[in-house]
Amino acid sequence: MFVFAAAVPALMVVVVGYVLGYAVAQWICDLLGVDAARTPEVAGWTTGLVLLGVVLWLLLNRWRRRRPESPEHRGGDHQK
């Protein structure tokens, strides 16, 4: 069950990134008049995976900042 709880949000982030990247790449190809069948596909997957990496990085940084530190790691706040 945990696999689905972690995989579904990750897949949603990748799909949103894919759709945005594909749409932008297709728009640029149409704007330039290039008939590129593979370019939007590659741009979509790249954007989706990059967005997933950014979201994971942000979540990990937020999680690390919220963890309470022990007195030994604060550098001299402990009593003697």
C-alpha positions as CSV (number, residue, x, y, z in Angstrom):
1,M,0.0,0.0,0.0
2,F,2.9,2.4,0.7
3,V,4.1,2.0,-2.8
4,F,0.9,3.4,-4.2
5,A,0.9,6.2,-1.7
6,A,4.3,7.3,-2.8
7,A,4.0,6.5,-6.5
8,V,0.7,8.2,-7.3
9,P,1.8,11.7,-6.3
10,A,5.2,11.2,-8.0
11,L,3.4,10.1,-11.2
12,M,1.1,13.1,-11.1
13,V,4.1,15.4,-10.9
14,V,5.8,13.7,-13.8
15,V,2.5,13.8,-15.9
16,V,2.0,17.6,-15.2
17,G,5.6,18.3,-16.1
18,Y,5.3,16.1,-19.2
19,V,2.2,17.9,-20.4
20,L,3.7,21.4,-19.8
21,G,7.0,20.5,-21.5
22,Y,5.3,18.8,-24.5
23,A,3.0,21.8,-25.0
24,V,5.8,24.3,-24.9
25,A,8.0,22.3,-27.2
26,Q,5.2,21.8,-29.6
27,W,4.4,25.5,-29.6
28,I,8.0,26.4,-30.3
29,C,8.2,23.8,-33.1
30,D,5.0,25.2,-34.6
31,L,6.3,28.8,-34.2
32,L,9.6,28.0,-36.0
33,G,7.8,25.9,-38.6
34,V,9.8,22.8,-37.7
35,D,8.1,19.4,-38.2
36,A,9.7,17.6,-35.3
37,A,7.9,14.4,-34.2
38,R,10.3,13.5,-31.4
39,T,11.3,16.8,-30.0
40,P,8.1,17.5,-27.9
41,E,8.2,13.9,-26.6
42,V,11.8,14.3,-25.3
43,A,11.1,17.7,-23.9
44,G,8.0,16.5,-22.1
45,W,9.8,13.6,-20.4
46,T,12.7,15.8,-19.5
47,T,10.5,18.5,-18.0
48,G,8.5,15.9,-16.1
49,L,11.6,14.3,-14.6
50,V,13.2,17.6,-13.8
51,L,10.0,18.8,-12.1
52,L,9.9,15.6,-10.0
53,G,13.5,16.2,-8.9
54,V,12.8,19.8,-7.9
55,V,9.7,18.7,-5.9
56,L,11.7,16.0,-4.1
57,W,14.5,18.4,-3.4
58,L,12.1,21.0,-2.0
59,L,10.3,18.4,0.2
60,L,13.6,17.0,1.5
61,N,14.9,20.5,2.4
62,R,11.7,21.3,4.2
63,W,11.8,18.0,6.1
64,R,15.4,18.6,7.1
65,R,14.7,22.1,8.4
66,R,11.7,20.9,10.5
67,R,13.6,18.1,12.3
68,P,14.7,19.2,15.8
69,E,18.4,19.1,16.3
70,S,20.1,17.5,19.3
71,P,22.2,19.7,21.6
72,E,25.4,18.1,20.3
73,H,24.8,19.2,16.8
74,R,24.1,22.8,17.7
75,G,27.6,23.6,18.6
76,G,28.1,24.4,22.3
77,D,24.5,25.0,23.6
78,H,24.7,22.1,26.0
79,Q,25.3,22.6,29.7
80,K,28.5,21.6,31.4
